[in-house]
Every structure is written in structure tokens, then in C-alpha cells.
Amino acid sequence: MYHENAPGEAWGQEELPGVDRISLSVEKTDVADRVDQPDLEGVEELALVHVDITMEGSANSELLKLAFEVAENDDGEWKLWRDQ
């Protein structure tokens, strides 16, 4: 999910407790900004994406409005670069 050269660390159990009991679905995405060929190793393009995600647990449902920076790697795959 995270780009192999991303700064920082990927989310772990501490950041997403109970993730095995939660269902996430992307409702809407909007690209707010793009940078072609940034000066970052292994990154072809960066994009700031605003995302509406529905998080459903066993008892409730919640709509989250988030922003993520995503990066395209050398293989053409888009992966998380950094959460905003």
C-alpha cells in the first residue's frame, strides 16, 4: 500500500486498532494537485488526492474526508506516499 521509498513508516496496528473488523470503501476521489517527475528516487509523479472513505465497523458507519499524497513508482503503480 505504501510506496517503497516513502518517508516515515506505514500504518501499523497502533494507528488502526481493530482493522481486522473494519471495512473501508472509497466513495469519491479528487486530485487537488500534481507534480510530474519530482526529484525523488523511484517516483515518477506525486499527487495530492482528497478522498471520501466510508468506514464500517460491527456497530456503526462513518464517512471520513481525508487527504493523501500518492506517488507513482517506476512500475506505474500508485501507492501512498504520505498521509496529510
Secondary structure, 3 states (H helix, E strand, C coil): CECCCCCCCCCCCCCCCCHHHCEEEEEEEEEEEEEECCCCCCCCEEEEEEEEEEEECCCCEEEEEEEEEEEECCCCCEEEEEEC
